C-alpha cells in the first residue's frame, strides 16, 4: 500500500496563519494604546486603538506617506484594524472568500493577490486624499475581484454560481460603503479592480497550475510582510516603553 504524506501547509493552516497574524497585530495595537484606546458600548467604536499607535504600526494614507514617506505602509495597513467590529467583520469575510480563491488559484497566487490588491487599494486611497486608512478589506476586495473574474471566465454551472455569488458580494460592498461610517471606498474599489486584473494576469488552476514563479512571488510577499510587521512592532515597543 502506498502512503501519501499530508503536506504541512494546507489551505486551512495557511488561512489560520493569516487570521492569527491579523489578530496578533490588533492585540498589539490595543496593548500599545493602553489607556488611550477607546472603550465604549458603541459597536462601531468598541476597542478602538489609538490613532498614533496605528500610525507608527503601519497605517497608510496621505498623512504617513507624505509626512513620513512611509510607502511601506501600503503593505502593513492591510494587517491593521480600527476596532473589534472591524476585525471581526473582515476575518469572517476572509474565512468565506479565501478558501474559494485558494481552491481555484492555489495558496501562492491567493496570497499574492491579497497582498498586491491591498497595495493597489491603499495606493488609490493615497491619490484619493484619504488621510489615514487601515484594514484587510482592500486585500479582501482583491480576492473577491479574482473570484469574480474566475466565475466570468470559466463559465459553466460552477462558474456562473461563483460569478453570481461574488456579484452579490460586490453589491453588498457598495451598499456598506454608502450606509456605514468611516468606510474607505477608494480602498475597496482599488482592491476589487486589482483583483480582477490579477485574476486575469496570474490565471487560475484550470488555465495553468502554480509554478516556481508563483511560489517565489508568494514567499517574497510573506517574507517582506513579516519583516515590515515585526519591524513596526519592535520599533513601537521601544518607542513606547523606553
Residue frames as qw, qx, qy, qz and C-alpha x, y, z in Angstrom:
[[0.000, 0.888, 0.460, 0.000, 0.00, 0.00, 0.00],
 [0.411, 0.381, -0.009, 0.829, 1.28, 3.46, -0.92],
 [0.308, -0.741, -0.441, 0.402, 1.18, 6.11, 1.78],
 [0.294, 0.666, 0.148, 0.669, 0.98, 9.78, 0.83],
 [0.385, -0.289, -0.420, 0.769, 2.38, 12.28, 3.28],
 [0.017, 0.889, 0.456, 0.029, -0.04, 15.08, 4.04],
 [0.403, 0.517, -0.067, 0.752, 1.52, 18.47, 3.18],
 [0.339, -0.328, -0.505, 0.723, 2.32, 20.68, 6.15],
 [0.095, 0.264, 0.032, -0.959, 0.99, 23.89, 4.59],
 [0.137, 0.487, 0.845, 0.171, -2.65, 23.09, 3.92],
 [0.050, -0.566, -0.317, -0.759, -5.23, 25.74, 2.92],
 [0.564, -0.730, -0.369, -0.117, -6.74, 25.55, 6.43],
 [0.680, -0.419, -0.125, 0.589, -3.38, 26.12, 8.14],
 [0.357, 0.212, 0.204, 0.887, -2.47, 28.94, 5.75],
 [0.225, -0.685, -0.372, -0.584, -5.78, 30.69, 6.34],
 [0.649, -0.686, -0.294, 0.148, -5.39, 30.36, 10.12],
 [0.615, -0.164, -0.019, 0.771, -1.90, 31.87, 9.87],
 [0.110, 0.437, 0.263, 0.853, -3.30, 34.92, 8.05],
 [0.461, -0.723, -0.359, -0.368, -6.14, 35.34, 10.56],
 [0.729, -0.524, -0.239, 0.370, -3.85, 34.87, 13.58],
 [0.481, 0.071, 0.040, 0.873, -1.44, 37.48, 12.22],
 [0.136, -0.591, -0.288, -0.741, -4.30, 39.97, 11.87],
 [0.648, -0.681, -0.322, -0.115, -5.49, 39.19, 15.40],
 [0.720, -0.263, -0.168, 0.620, -1.94, 39.47, 16.78],
 [0.278, 0.265, 0.093, 0.918, -1.48, 42.92, 15.23],
 [0.361, -0.670, -0.327, -0.561, -4.87, 44.02, 16.59],
 [0.738, -0.585, -0.289, 0.171, -3.97, 42.87, 20.12],
 [0.599, -0.059, -0.063, 0.796, -0.58, 44.61, 19.86],
 [0.048, 0.492, 0.204, 0.845, -2.29, 47.84, 18.79],
 [0.556, -0.708, -0.303, -0.314, -4.57, 47.66, 21.84],
 [0.773, -0.405, -0.211, 0.440, -1.68, 46.92, 24.23],
 [0.459, 0.119, 0.042, 0.879, 0.38, 49.79, 22.84],
 [0.149, -0.635, -0.296, -0.698, -2.65, 52.10, 23.03],
 [0.264, -0.111, -0.690, 0.665, -3.10, 51.43, 26.76],
 [0.052, 0.562, 0.575, -0.593, -5.40, 53.97, 28.36],
 [0.166, 0.408, -0.241, -0.865, -5.71, 55.80, 25.03],
 [0.063, -0.187, -0.895, -0.400, -7.79, 53.04, 23.44],
 [0.456, -0.163, -0.049, -0.874, -11.50, 53.77, 23.14],
 [0.045, -0.180, -0.961, 0.207, -13.73, 51.68, 25.42],
 [0.431, 0.101, 0.050, -0.895, -17.40, 52.11, 24.56],
 [0.544, 0.230, 0.773, -0.233, -20.60, 50.08, 24.15],
 [0.557, 0.673, -0.090, -0.479, -21.00, 51.52, 20.67],
 [0.893, 0.038, 0.411, 0.176, -20.11, 48.53, 18.42],
 [0.603, 0.758, 0.029, 0.249, -18.67, 50.78, 15.72],
 [0.139, 0.819, -0.386, 0.401, -16.02, 52.15, 18.09],
 [0.841, -0.508, 0.158, -0.096, -15.55, 49.39, 20.71],
 [0.785, -0.337, 0.336, 0.397, -11.87, 48.64, 21.38],
 [0.533, 0.821, 0.029, 0.201, -10.53, 51.28, 19.02],
 [0.742, -0.179, -0.058, 0.643, -6.73, 51.62, 19.16],
 [0.146, -0.787, 0.018, 0.598, -5.02, 54.99, 19.39],
 [0.631, 0.773, 0.066, 0.000, -4.58, 56.67, 16.01],
 [0.011, -0.848, 0.530, 0.018, -0.98, 57.47, 16.91],
 [0.597, -0.290, 0.748, 0.006, -0.31, 53.79, 17.60],
 [0.766, 0.462, 0.447, 0.003, -1.92, 52.71, 14.34],
 [0.355, 0.912, -0.186, -0.081, 0.16, 55.33, 12.56],
 [0.049, -0.717, 0.695, 0.032, 3.53, 54.01, 13.69],
 [0.666, -0.068, 0.741, -0.057, 2.42, 50.36, 13.37],
 [0.276, -0.044, 0.755, 0.593, 1.84, 50.92, 9.67],
 [0.379, 0.712, 0.508, -0.303, -1.41, 52.72, 8.83],
 [0.427, 0.185, 0.468, 0.751, -1.43, 54.15, 5.32],
 [0.099, 0.888, 0.446, -0.043, -2.92, 57.26, 3.72],
 [0.331, 0.837, -0.015, 0.435, -1.85, 60.82, 2.92],
 [0.429, -0.864, 0.217, -0.151, -0.56, 61.55, 6.43],
 [0.779, -0.428, 0.399, 0.226, 2.02, 58.73, 6.87],
 [0.766, 0.355, 0.321, 0.428, 3.10, 58.72, 3.23],
 [0.272, 0.850, 0.039, 0.449, 3.56, 62.48, 2.79],
 [0.371, -0.874, 0.224, -0.220, 4.77, 63.31, 6.31],
 [0.640, -0.534, 0.552, 0.036, 6.93, 60.23, 6.97],
 [0.418, 0.523, -0.650, -0.360, 7.49, 58.83, 3.45],
 [0.491, -0.160, 0.819, -0.251, 6.03, 55.55, 4.77],
 [0.594, 0.298, -0.483, -0.570, 5.41, 53.86, 1.43],
 [0.204, 0.107, -0.967, 0.109, 5.87, 50.52, 3.18],
 [0.374, 0.145, 0.582, -0.707, 2.50, 51.22, 4.83],
 [0.626, 0.243, -0.368, -0.643, 0.87, 50.12, 1.56],
 [0.569, 0.066, -0.819, -0.019, 1.64, 46.59, 2.78],
 [0.173, -0.030, -0.783, 0.597, 1.31, 46.89, 6.57],
 [0.403, -0.004, 0.161, -0.901, -2.04, 48.74, 6.58],
 [0.672, -0.006, -0.576, -0.465, -3.66, 45.55, 5.25],
 [0.597, -0.111, -0.756, 0.244, -2.93, 43.88, 8.62],
 [0.068, -0.055, -0.498, 0.863, -4.26, 46.57, 11.00],
 [0.216, -0.588, -0.704, -0.335, -7.80, 47.21, 12.21],
 [0.031, -0.399, 0.150, -0.904, -9.59, 50.08, 13.87],
 [0.549, -0.251, 0.350, -0.717, -11.89, 48.25, 16.25],
 [0.440, -0.062, 0.876, -0.187, -13.43, 44.96, 17.37],
 [0.676, 0.528, 0.396, -0.329, -16.28, 45.04, 14.85],
 [0.382, 0.771, -0.399, -0.317, -13.84, 45.97, 12.09],
 [0.015, 0.451, -0.889, -0.074, -11.58, 42.95, 12.57],
 [0.521, 0.136, 0.794, -0.283, -14.47, 40.53, 13.25],
 [0.649, 0.633, 0.171, -0.386, -16.23, 41.50, 10.04],
 [0.371, 0.719, -0.536, -0.239, -13.06, 41.30, 7.95],
 [0.154, -0.345, 0.925, -0.048, -11.93, 37.95, 9.37],
 [0.617, 0.296, 0.657, -0.315, -15.37, 36.41, 8.83],
 [0.605, 0.718, -0.073, -0.336, -15.28, 37.66, 5.25],
 [0.128, 0.636, -0.750, -0.130, -11.77, 36.24, 4.83],
 [0.405, -0.098, 0.895, -0.159, -12.94, 32.82, 6.06],
 [0.666, 0.511, 0.424, -0.340, -15.66, 32.93, 3.42],
 [0.574, 0.783, -0.135, -0.200, -13.76, 34.09, 0.32],
 [0.079, -0.708, 0.693, 0.110, -10.17, 32.87, 0.87],
 [0.612, -0.078, 0.787, -0.002, -10.92, 29.12, 0.67],
 [0.690, 0.636, 0.327, -0.111, -12.61, 29.62, -2.71],
 [0.321, 0.886, -0.325, -0.085, -9.68, 31.60, -4.11],
 [0.324, -0.547, 0.771, 0.033, -7.15, 29.11, -2.70],
 [0.731, 0.178, 0.655, -0.071, -9.09, 26.26, -4.31],
 [0.659, 0.704, 0.264, 0.016, -9.20, 27.85, -7.75],
 [0.315, 0.897, -0.275, 0.145, -5.91, 29.80, -7.79],
 [0.795, 0.060, -0.432, 0.423, -3.74, 27.97, -5.24],
 [0.549, -0.695, -0.255, 0.388, -2.18, 29.16, -1.97],
 [0.496, -0.190, 0.155, 0.833, 0.62, 31.15, -3.58],
 [0.082, 0.398, 0.435, 0.803, -1.47, 33.10, -6.05],
 [0.367, -0.772, -0.506, -0.117, -4.11, 33.75, -3.39],
 [0.522, -0.641, -0.160, 0.539, -1.58, 35.42, -1.10],
 [0.360, -0.019, 0.303, 0.882, -0.02, 37.42, -3.94],
 [0.085, -0.599, -0.536, -0.589, -3.47, 38.65, -4.98],
 [0.476, -0.762, -0.417, 0.137, -4.30, 39.50, -1.35],
 [0.515, -0.478, 0.002, 0.712, -1.06, 41.49, -0.95],
 [0.265, 0.093, 0.410, 0.868, -0.98, 43.24, -4.33],
 [0.157, -0.676, -0.568, -0.442, -4.66, 44.16, -4.18],
 [0.471, -0.744, -0.320, 0.351, -4.06, 45.59, -0.72],
 [0.418, -0.277, 0.182, 0.846, -1.24, 47.71, -2.11],
 [0.095, 0.361, 0.549, 0.748, -3.42, 48.86, -5.00],
 [0.288, -0.764, -0.560, -0.144, -6.31, 49.78, -2.72],
 [0.459, -0.720, -0.165, 0.494, -4.16, 51.83, -0.37],
 [0.373, -0.080, 0.336, 0.861, -2.33, 53.46, -3.27],
 [0.034, -0.563, -0.563, -0.604, -5.64, 54.57, -4.75],
 [0.411, -0.790, -0.425, 0.159, -6.61, 55.82, -1.28],
 [0.471, -0.407, 0.054, 0.781, -3.46, 57.95, -1.28],
 [0.142, 0.146, 0.456, 0.866, -4.40, 59.52, -4.62],
 [0.260, -0.646, -0.608, -0.381, -7.97, 59.89, -3.36],
 [0.030, -0.549, 0.283, -0.786, -6.70, 62.07, -0.47],
 [0.782, -0.500, -0.353, -0.119, -7.66, 59.63, 2.29],
 [0.170, -0.844, 0.377, -0.342, -5.96, 60.96, 5.42],
 [0.193, -0.401, 0.865, -0.230, -5.40, 57.71, 7.34],
 [0.846, 0.090, -0.197, -0.488, -6.58, 54.22, 6.43],
 [0.172, -0.344, 0.914, -0.128, -6.23, 50.62, 7.61],
 [0.763, 0.104, 0.414, -0.485, -7.94, 47.25, 7.28],
 [0.409, -0.118, 0.859, 0.285, -7.87, 43.94, 5.43],
 [0.569, 0.597, 0.463, -0.326, -10.82, 44.91, 3.26],
 [0.306, 0.745, -0.400, -0.437, -8.57, 46.15, 0.46],
 [0.016, -0.333, 0.928, 0.168, -6.96, 42.71, 0.12],
 [0.425, 0.278, 0.811, -0.289, -10.35, 41.05, 0.65],
 [0.524, 0.691, 0.114, -0.485, -11.82, 43.03, -2.22],
 [0.194, 0.588, -0.703, -0.351, -8.91, 41.79, -4.32],
 [0.216, -0.034, 0.975, -0.035, -9.87, 38.19, -3.55],
 [0.490, 0.544, 0.542, -0.413, -13.49, 38.97, -4.45],
 [0.393, 0.727, -0.265, -0.497, -12.31, 40.53, -7.71],
 [0.033, 0.391, -0.890, -0.231, -10.22, 37.46, -8.56],
 [0.330, 0.220, 0.900, -0.182, -13.16, 35.15, -7.81],
 [0.467, 0.669, 0.234, -0.529, -15.43, 37.40, -9.89],
 [0.304, 0.625, -0.571, -0.438, -13.03, 37.09, -12.85],
 [0.142, -0.162, 0.976, 0.044, -12.77, 33.32, -12.36],
 [0.449, 0.405, 0.714, -0.353, -16.53, 32.87, -12.42],
 [0.480, 0.730, 0.001, -0.485, -16.99, 35.00, -15.54],
 [0.188, 0.607, -0.703, -0.321, -14.00, 33.47, -17.34],
 [0.220, -0.119, 0.968, -0.029, -14.71, 29.83, -16.53],
 [0.587, 0.029, -0.329, -0.739, -18.40, 29.79, -17.26],
 [0.471, -0.094, -0.876, -0.041, -20.41, 26.62, -16.93],
 [0.574, -0.651, -0.451, -0.210, -22.61, 25.82, -13.95],
 [0.670, -0.439, -0.269, 0.534, -19.82, 26.28, -11.40],
 [0.341, 0.102, 0.090, 0.930, -18.52, 29.46, -13.00],
 [0.232, -0.564, -0.371, -0.700, -21.98, 31.00, -13.14],
 [0.646, -0.633, -0.424, 0.046, -22.58, 30.09, -9.49],
 [0.589, -0.289, -0.149, 0.740, -19.29, 31.71, -8.40],
 [0.157, 0.274, 0.230, 0.920, -19.97, 34.80, -10.52],
 [0.394, -0.658, -0.444, -0.464, -23.48, 35.17, -9.08],
 [0.675, -0.576, -0.351, 0.297, -22.19, 34.81, -5.52],
 [0.511, -0.195, -0.025, 0.837, -19.30, 37.25, -5.93],
 [0.009, 0.472, 0.347, 0.810, -21.51, 39.75, -7.77],
 [0.513, -0.725, -0.421, -0.182, -23.73, 39.73, -4.69],
 [0.651, -0.449, -0.191, 0.582, -20.70, 40.45, -2.52],
 [0.320, 0.168, 0.177, 0.916, -19.79, 43.42, -4.74],
 [0.259, -0.649, -0.402, -0.592, -23.31, 44.83, -4.36],
 [0.654, -0.652, -0.349, 0.160, -23.03, 44.36, -0.58],
 [0.578, -0.173, -0.051, 0.796, -19.69, 46.22, -0.58],
 [0.080, 0.408, 0.274, 0.867, -21.24, 49.14, -2.44],
 [0.469, -0.701, -0.404, -0.353, -24.18, 49.30, -0.02],
 [0.699, -0.511, -0.262, 0.425, -21.89, 49.09, 3.02],
 [0.471, 0.085, 0.066, 0.876, -19.75, 51.86, 1.54],
 [0.107, -0.493, -0.254, -0.825, -22.71, 54.20, 1.41],
 [0.609, -0.616, -0.367, -0.338, -24.52, 53.18, 4.59],
 [0.779, -0.478, -0.236, 0.330, -21.77, 52.66, 7.19],
 [0.086, -0.982, 0.162, 0.040, -19.50, 55.36, 8.64],
 [0.293, -0.744, 0.573, 0.180, -15.75, 55.58, 8.02],
 [0.863, 0.192, 0.446, 0.137, -15.70, 53.20, 5.05],
 [0.139, -0.600, 0.480, 0.625, -12.81, 53.69, 2.62],
 [0.774, 0.517, 0.306, -0.200, -14.47, 53.23, -0.77],
 [0.338, 0.795, -0.481, -0.151, -11.23, 54.13, -2.56],
 [0.255, -0.431, 0.862, -0.070, -9.58, 51.13, -0.93],
 [0.688, 0.226, 0.647, -0.239, -12.47, 48.84, -1.84],
 [0.653, 0.720, 0.022, -0.234, -12.53, 49.98, -5.46],
 [0.188, 0.749, -0.629, -0.086, -8.76, 49.75, -5.88],
 [0.404, -0.278, 0.863, -0.122, -8.64, 46.29, -4.34],
 [0.727, 0.379, 0.506, -0.268, -11.54, 44.99, -6.40],
 [0.589, 0.769, -0.163, -0.188, -10.18, 46.25, -9.73],
 [0.016, 0.657, -0.754, -0.007, -6.69, 44.96, -8.90],
 [0.582, -0.094, 0.784, -0.195, -8.14, 41.56, -8.01],
 [0.763, 0.552, 0.253, -0.221, -9.92, 41.30, -11.37],
 [0.407, 0.808, -0.417, -0.080, -6.72, 42.29, -13.19],
 [0.187, -0.535, 0.817, -0.107, -4.54, 39.90, -11.17],
 [0.747, 0.118, 0.609, -0.240, -7.00, 37.06, -11.68],
 [0.724, 0.677, 0.012, -0.128, -6.59, 37.61, -15.42],
 [0.252, 0.794, -0.551, 0.051, -2.80, 38.05, -15.37],
 [0.281, -0.453, 0.820, -0.208, -1.93, 35.25, -12.92],
 [0.593, 0.060, -0.693, -0.407, -4.54, 32.80, -14.16],
 [0.713, -0.325, 0.399, -0.476, -6.32, 30.06, -12.22],
 [0.518, -0.298, 0.801, 0.027, -5.72, 26.33, -11.86],
 [0.734, 0.429, 0.524, -0.053, -7.82, 25.27, -14.83],
 [0.450, 0.877, -0.155, -0.063, -5.77, 27.60, -17.05],
 [0.568, 0.494, -0.569, 0.329, -2.39, 26.63, -15.60],
 [0.778, -0.484, -0.347, 0.202, -1.03, 25.10, -12.41],
 [0.282, -0.939, 0.189, 0.054, 1.06, 27.11, -9.96],
 [0.815, 0.390, -0.212, 0.371, 4.75, 27.20, -10.86],
 [0.658, -0.188, -0.266, 0.679, 8.03, 28.29, -9.32],
 [0.103, 0.366, 0.062, 0.923, 7.34, 31.95, -10.15],
 [0.523, -0.606, -0.316, -0.509, 4.02, 31.88, -8.28],
 [0.798, -0.459, -0.325, 0.215, 5.58, 30.23, -5.24],
 [0.555, 0.031, -0.142, 0.819, 8.62, 32.53, -5.26],
 [0.082, -0.508, -0.147, -0.845, 6.42, 35.62, -5.51],
 [0.659, -0.620, -0.305, -0.296, 4.30, 34.47, -2.57],
 [0.781, -0.292, -0.272, 0.480, 7.37, 33.65, -0.47],
 [0.333, 0.266, -0.037, 0.904, 8.74, 37.12, -1.23],
 [0.326, -0.577, -0.179, -0.727, 5.49, 38.77, -0.12],
 [0.785, -0.522, -0.334, 0.003, 5.26, 36.62, 3.01],
 [0.701, -0.096, -0.219, 0.672, 8.86, 37.49, 3.91],
 [0.165, 0.325, -0.004, 0.931, 8.58, 41.24, 3.34],
 [0.500, -0.613, -0.296, -0.535, 5.20, 41.38, 5.14],
 [0.801, -0.473, -0.315, 0.189, 6.51, 39.59, 8.23],
 [0.574, 0.036, -0.149, 0.805, 9.65, 41.73, 8.24],
 [0.042, -0.467, -0.106, -0.877, 7.71, 45.01, 7.99],
 [0.638, -0.611, -0.298, -0.363, 5.21, 43.97, 10.68],
 [0.803, -0.331, -0.291, 0.402, 7.94, 42.74, 13.03],
 [0.413, 0.221, -0.074, 0.880, 9.90, 45.93, 12.47],
 [0.254, -0.571, -0.148, -0.766, 6.91, 48.13, 13.31],
 [0.765, -0.552, -0.310, -0.115, 6.09, 46.09, 16.44],
 [0.754, -0.183, -0.231, 0.588, 9.68, 46.16, 17.74],
 [0.238, 0.316, -0.011, 0.918, 10.18, 49.85, 16.98],
 [0.434, -0.618, -0.259, -0.602, 6.84, 50.61, 18.59],
 [0.791, -0.457, -0.366, 0.177, 7.82, 48.71, 21.72],
 [0.586, -0.106, -0.172, 0.785, 10.98, 50.76, 22.21],
 [0.006, 0.458, 0.178, 0.871, 9.17, 53.97, 21.31],
 [0.563, -0.622, -0.280, -0.466, 6.53, 53.42, 23.99],
 [0.838, -0.518, -0.165, 0.038, 8.41, 51.65, 26.76],
 [0.703, 0.160, -0.205, 0.662, 11.95, 53.01, 26.55]]
